Amino acid sequence: MKSLYIEDLKDKIGQDVVIYGWVHRKRRHGNLIFIVIRDGTGIVQTSVKRDKVDDSSFASAFDVTYESSVCVAGKVAQDARAPGGIEVVVEEFNTLNLSPEFPIKKDTGTEVLMDMRHLHLRSRRLTNIMKTRKYAVDYLREFFDERGFWEVSPPIFTQAGVEGGSTLFNIKYFDTQVYLSQSAQLYNEAFITSLEKIFVLAPSFRAEKSRTPRHLIEYWHLEEEAAFYDNEDNMKFQEDMVSNVCEKLTMNHGELLEFFGRRPGELRSVQPPFPRMRYEKAVELLQSLGSGIQHGDDLGVEDERLLTEDLSLPIFVTHYPYRAKPFYMRRDPEDPGYVLNADLLAPEGHGEIVGGSERIWKFDELVERIHEDNLPEEAYSWYIDLRRYGSVPHSGFGMGIERLLKWILKLEHIRDAVPFPRTPSRVSP
């Protein structure tokens, strides 16, 4: 088992070490060969001098190619010119697997990179995105744990849609028809009379043919549901959650943020309260900015970009027309044409990252709304049942992990925030 990693070498100055990894870069100056080796923790420069190694080691270093796997023995030395300020002066160089010419070059196009995603994942950029993703998910889970939330596991196959039939994936399930989950929300609501405060992190699926920089067919969905939370409680929780993950990443992983051109101070300033804007005001502002949006329309990608491109903080857009939103959102008792909801839009043009609302919790109101939307009552019978037995006011939200990362790391396209992206035109590798 490998016991020494490149990140450990800074504490091994002057010591003999053995490292395993892959060839990241290589250059030769006469009888001196510099080979940069990477592993899952970082990169280190190694130097191979002809008069310091045996002929077999020098030949291996001379012939080794990019992305070959290697085992190197040598002594760790300080060198200000090397990446990270250290290098390994090689005493023995062994090639474990000699790679043929690596098919990915500096100027390889996007479509080819997508075709070779299984190889492109080893790039430093995607490696650092996946590391940031892992840290962000860790901090999100910590946030929920510290506030007494329980993680639950709802099903992926369902007979009831959440966001509308046009974006459902139909699946033959033996002798019946089911769908891939658009959201765990309906099932999440079943937990609130037992556990009260719950969250889910699971994949969701949307059969949308949207080809935008922020849409995926399959994405990882962080969802929350809490009994006795109203819409204001819901928004407060979201802004504290987003602020918390930004603060933790800034404090503990500033080098990753800087790799992507994100100055840590920019995220440190993401502190609540976030601005709030009612839907009608957002529509008026967008129309003044040249958008063709009309009252009753949902905000599109370009609308969200216009609203947020000059902002440094996320913003809530609240109180959408009830006809523009799903059946389960509670109408505002003081203004019944609108619902008690909020979409959280990330700044700098990135757009929606969280959608949430207060839920309809009274039996008659829910049945009436299901009929208004011409939904099959039988498919929702168990969901309606939740309103018969001890129903209480409650709220919840869903956040796309990839959309959060797209904003935090200033990514141009959401496909880079997930290891193997699924889009309308891509389902491989």
C-alpha positions in Angstrom: 0.0 0.0 0.0 1.2 3.4 -0.9 2.1 5.3 2.3 3.8 8.5 1.1 2.0 11.2 -0.9 3.4 14.3 -2.7 1.7 16.6 -0.2 3.8 15.0 2.5 7.2 15.8 0.9 7.4 19.3 2.3 8.1 17.7 5.7 10.8 15.3 4.3 13.5 17.8 3.3 16.9 15.9 3.2 15.2 12.5 3.6 15.2 9.5 1.2 11.7 8.8 -0.2 9.9 6.6 -2.6 7.0 8.1 -4.5 4.4 6.7 -6.9 2.5 8.7 -9.5 2.0 9.7 -13.1 4.2 11.8 -15.4 2.7 15.3 -15.6 5.4 17.2 -17.5 8.9 16.5 -18.9 11.8 18.4 -20.3 15.4 17.6 -21.0 18.6 19.6 -20.9 21.4 17.4 -22.1 22.2 14.8 -19.5 19.6 16.3 -17.1 15.9 15.4 -17.3 13.2 17.2 -15.3 10.1 15.2 -14.8 7.1 16.6 -12.9 5.1 13.8 -11.2 1.6 14.1 -9.9 -0.5 12.1 -7.6 -3.9 12.7 -6.0 -2.4 15.3 -3.6 -0.3 17.5 -5.9 2.7 17.7 -8.1 6.5 17.6 -7.5 9.5 18.1 -9.8 12.1 15.3 -10.0 15.5 15.7 -11.5 17.4 12.8 -13.1 21.1 13.3 -13.8 23.0 10.8 -15.9 25.9 10.6 -13.5 23.7 10.1 -10.5 21.7 7.1 -11.6 22.3 3.8 -13.2 21.9 3.3 -17.0 18.5 1.5 -16.5 17.1 4.4 -14.5 18.3 7.0 -17.0 17.0 5.1 -19.9 13.6 4.8 -18.3 13.5 8.5 -17.6 14.6 9.3 -21.1 11.9 7.2 -22.7 9.0 7.8 -20.3 6.0 9.5 -21.8 3.2 11.8 -20.5 0.7 10.0 -18.2 3.0 6.9 -17.7 2.8 5.6 -14.2 6.2 5.6 -12.4 7.9 4.7 -9.1 10.8 7.1 -8.1 13.3 6.8 -5.3 15.5 9.8 -4.3 16.2 12.5 -1.8 14.0 15.6 -1.1 15.7 18.9 -1.6 14.7 22.5 -1.5 14.6 24.3 -4.8 12.9 27.7 -5.1 12.6 27.3 -8.9 10.6 24.1 -8.6 6.8 23.9 -8.2 6.1 24.1 -4.4 9.7 25.0 -3.7 11.0 21.4 -3.5 12.2 18.6 -5.8 13.2 15.0 -5.6 16.8 14.3 -6.7 16.4 10.9 -8.3 18.5 7.9 -7.4 16.3 5.3 -9.1 13.6 5.7 -11.7 11.2 2.9 -12.7 8.4 3.0 -15.2 5.4 0.9 -14.1 3.3 1.4 -17.2 4.6 3.2 -20.3 1.8 5.2 -21.8 1.4 5.5 -25.6 1.1 9.1 -26.9 -1.5 10.8 -24.8 -4.5 11.8 -27.0 -5.2 15.0 -25.0 -3.1 18.0 -26.0 -3.1 21.6 -24.8 -5.3 22.7 -27.7 -7.7 19.8 -27.8 -11.3 21.0 -28.4 -14.2 20.8 -26.0 -16.1 18.0 -27.8 -13.0 15.8 -27.9 -12.4 16.5 -24.3 -15.9 15.4 -23.5 -15.5 12.2 -25.6 -12.4 11.5 -23.5 -13.8 12.6 -20.2 -12.5 9.4 -18.6 -8.9 10.6 -19.4 -9.5 14.3 -19.1 -10.6 13.8 -15.4 -6.9 13.5 -14.5 -6.2 17.1 -15.5 -5.3 19.4 -12.6 -8.3 21.6 -13.4 -10.9 18.9 -13.1 -9.0 17.3 -10.2 -9.2 20.5 -8.3 -12.9 21.0 -9.2 -13.7 17.5 -7.8 -11.7 18.3 -4.6 -13.6 21.5 -4.1 -16.9 19.6 -4.7 -16.0 17.1 -2.0 -15.1 19.8 0.5 -18.3 21.8 -0.3 -20.5 18.7 0.2 -18.7 18.0 3.5 -19.4 21.5 4.8 -23.0 21.4 3.7 -23.5 18.1 5.6 -21.8 19.6 8.7 -24.1 22.6 8.5 -27.2 20.4 8.5 -25.8 18.1 11.3 -25.0 21.1 13.5 -28.7 22.2 13.2 -30.2 18.9 14.1 -31.3 17.8 10.6 -31.5 14.1 9.7 -30.3 12.8 6.3 -32.9 10.5 4.6 -32.9 8.3 1.5 -36.0 8.7 -0.8 -36.6 6.5 -3.9 -35.4 7.3 -7.4 -38.3 5.6 -9.1 -41.6 7.4 -8.6 -45.1 7.6 -10.0 -45.6 11.3 -9.2 -43.9 14.2 -10.8 -42.9 17.3 -9.0 -41.9 19.9 -11.6 -44.3 18.9 -14.4 -44.8 16.1 -16.9 -42.9 17.6 -19.8 -39.6 17.1 -18.0 -40.2 13.6 -16.7 -38.2 10.6 -17.9 -40.6 7.7 -18.5 -39.3 4.2 -17.4 -41.0 0.9 -18.0 -41.1 -0.7 -14.5 -42.2 -4.3 -15.1 -45.8 -4.0 -16.1 -46.3 -0.4 -15.2 -44.9 3.1 -16.0 -42.8 5.1 -13.6 -40.5 8.1 -13.7 -37.0 9.0 -12.7 -37.1 11.4 -9.8 -37.2 15.1 -10.6 -36.9 15.8 -6.9 -37.3 14.0 -3.6 -39.5 16.8 -2.2 -42.8 14.9 -2.0 -41.2 12.1 -0.2 -39.3 14.5 2.0 -42.6 15.9 3.2 -43.5 12.4 4.5 -40.6 12.6 7.0 -41.5 15.9 8.7 -44.1 14.5 11.1 -41.5 12.0 12.4 -38.0 13.5 12.1 -39.3 17.1 11.6 -36.1 18.5 10.0 -34.5 16.4 7.2 -32.3 16.7 4.1 -31.4 14.6 1.1 -28.4 14.5 -1.2 -29.3 12.4 -4.3 -29.4 12.6 -8.1 -32.3 14.2 -9.8 -33.3 14.0 -13.5 -34.9 16.5 -15.8 -35.8 15.7 -19.4 -35.2 19.3 -20.5 -33.6 19.9 -23.9 -32.1 23.1 -22.6 -28.6 23.7 -24.0 -27.4 26.4 -21.6 -24.2 26.7 -19.5 -26.2 25.9 -16.4 -28.4 22.9 -17.3 -27.7 19.2 -16.8 -30.0 16.3 -17.4 -28.7 14.4 -14.3 -27.5 16.5 -11.3 -26.9 16.2 -7.6 -29.8 17.7 -5.6 -29.4 18.9 -2.0 -33.0 19.2 -0.6 -34.2 20.3 2.7 -37.7 20.1 4.4 -38.6 21.4 7.8 -41.8 21.3 9.9 -42.9 24.7 11.3 -40.6 26.7 8.9 -42.3 29.5 7.0 -40.9 31.1 3.8 -38.9 33.6 5.8 -37.3 30.8 8.0 -36.6 29.0 4.7 -34.7 31.9 3.2 -32.8 32.6 6.4 -31.6 29.0 6.5 -30.5 29.1 2.8 -28.5 32.3 3.2 -26.8 31.0 6.4 -26.0 27.7 4.6 -24.5 29.4 1.5 -22.6 31.8 3.6 -21.2 29.0 5.7 -19.9 26.9 2.8 -18.3 30.0 1.3 -16.6 30.9 4.6 -15.3 27.3 5.2 -13.9 27.1 1.7 -12.2 30.5 2.1 -10.7 29.6 5.5 -9.5 26.1 4.6 -9.0 25.9 0.8 -7.9 29.3 -0.4 -5.4 27.8 -2.8 -8.1 25.9 -4.6 -10.2 29.0 -5.0 -7.2 31.0 -6.3 -6.4 28.2 -8.8 -9.7 29.2 -10.5 -9.2 32.9 -10.2 -11.5 33.3 -7.2 -10.0 35.7 -4.7 -10.9 34.3 -1.2 -11.9 37.7 -0.1 -14.8 37.7 -2.6 -16.4 34.7 -0.9 -15.6 36.0 2.6 -17.9 38.9 1.9 -20.9 36.6 1.1 -22.6 37.3 4.4 -26.4 37.5 5.2 -28.8 39.0 4.9 -29.0 38.7 1.1 -31.1 41.2 -0.8 -34.7 40.4 -1.6 -36.8 41.4 -4.6 -40.4 40.6 -5.4 -41.1 39.0 -8.7 -43.1 42.0 -10.0 -40.1 44.3 -9.3 -37.7 41.9 -11.0 -39.9 41.9 -14.1 -40.1 45.7 -14.2 -36.3 45.9 -13.9 -35.7 43.3 -16.6 -38.0 45.1 -19.0 -36.1 48.3 -18.4 -32.9 46.3 -19.2 -34.3 45.2 -22.6 -35.7 41.8 -21.6 -38.9 40.6 -23.4 -40.2 38.9 -20.2 -43.9 39.4 -19.5 -45.7 39.2 -16.1 -46.5 35.6 -15.5 -43.4 34.3 -17.3 -40.8 32.4 -15.4 -37.3 33.9 -15.4 -35.1 32.5 -18.1 -31.3 32.1 -18.2 -30.7 35.5 -19.8 -33.1 37.2 -17.4 -31.2 35.8 -14.4 -27.9 36.9 -16.0 -29.2 40.4 -16.5 -30.4 40.6 -12.9 -27.2 39.3 -11.3 -24.2 40.1 -13.5 -23.3 43.3 -11.6 -24.1 41.9 -8.1 -21.5 40.6 -5.6 -24.1 38.9 -3.3 -26.8 36.3 -4.1 -30.3 37.7 -4.3 -33.7 36.2 -3.5 -36.5 36.7 -6.0 -39.7 36.1 -4.1 -43.5 35.8 -4.6 -43.9 34.5 -8.1 -47.4 34.3 -9.6 -49.0 31.1 -8.4 -49.8 29.9 -12.0 -46.0 30.1 -12.9 -45.0 27.7 -10.1 -45.7 24.0 -9.2 -48.9 22.9 -7.5 -47.5 22.3 -4.0 -46.5 26.0 -3.3 -48.7 27.8 -0.8 -50.5 31.0 -1.9 -49.7 34.1 0.0 -52.8 34.7 2.2 -52.3 38.4 1.9 -51.9 38.3 -1.9 -53.4 35.1 -3.3 -52.3 35.7 -6.8 -48.7 34.9 -5.7 -47.0 32.1 -3.8 -44.8 32.1 -0.7 -41.6 31.1 -2.5 -38.1 32.3 -3.2 -35.4 31.5 -5.9 -31.9 32.3 -4.8 -29.8 33.7 -7.7 -26.0 33.6 -7.5 -24.2 36.8 -8.4 -21.9 37.6 -11.4 -24.5 36.3 -13.9 -24.6 32.7 -12.7 -28.3 32.7 -11.9 -30.5 30.4 -9.8 -28.8 28.0 -7.4 -31.7 27.3 -5.0 -35.5 27.1 -5.4 -37.7 26.9 -2.3 -41.2 27.6 -0.9 -43.7 27.2 1.8 -45.8 24.2 1.0 -49.6 23.9 0.9 -50.4 22.1 4.2 -54.2 22.1 4.3 -56.1 19.2 2.7 -58.7 21.1 0.8 -56.2 23.6 -0.7 -53.9 20.8 -2.0 -56.7 18.8 -3.6 -58.1 22.0 -5.3 -54.7 22.8 -6.6 -54.1 19.3 -8.0 -57.4 19.5 -9.8 -56.5 23.0 -11.2 -53.4 21.5 -12.7 -55.2 18.5 -14.1 -52.9 16.1 -12.2 -53.9 12.5 -11.6 -55.2 12.5 -8.1 -54.6 8.7 -7.7 -50.9 9.2 -8.3 -50.8 11.7 -5.5 -53.1 9.9 -3.1 -50.4 9.1 -0.6 -49.1 12.7 -0.7 -52.7 14.0 -0.1 -52.9 11.6 2.8 -50.1 13.6 4.5 -52.6 16.5 4.9 -55.1 14.3 6.6 -53.0 13.1 9.6 -51.4 15.8 11.6 -50.3 18.2 8.9 -48.4 21.3 9.9 -47.0 24.4 8.2 -43.7 23.5 6.5 -41.2 24.7 4.0 -38.3 23.3 1.9 -35.9 23.9 -0.9 -33.6 22.3 -3.4 -30.1 23.3 -4.4 -28.1 22.0 -7.4 -24.6 21.1 -6.2 -23.2 21.7 -9.6 -24.8 25.2 -9.9 -23.3 26.1 -6.5 -19.8 25.0 -7.7 -20.2 26.8 -11.0 -20.6 30.1 -9.2 -18.0 29.5 -6.4 -15.3 28.5 -8.9 -16.3 30.9 -11.6 -16.8 28.1 -14.1 -18.0 29.0 -17.6 -20.1 25.8 -18.0 -21.8 23.6 -15.5 -20.6 20.4 -17.3 -17.2 20.8 -15.5 -18.8 20.7 -12.1 -19.7 17.0 -12.5 -17.4 14.1 -13.3 -19.4 12.6 -16.2 -22.0 15.2 -17.4 -25.3 14.2 -19.0 -26.7 16.7 -21.4 -29.4 16.5 -24.2 -26.6 15.5 -26.7 -24.4 13.4 -24.4 -24.8 10.2 -22.5 -21.2 8.8 -22.7 -18.7 8.0 -21.6 
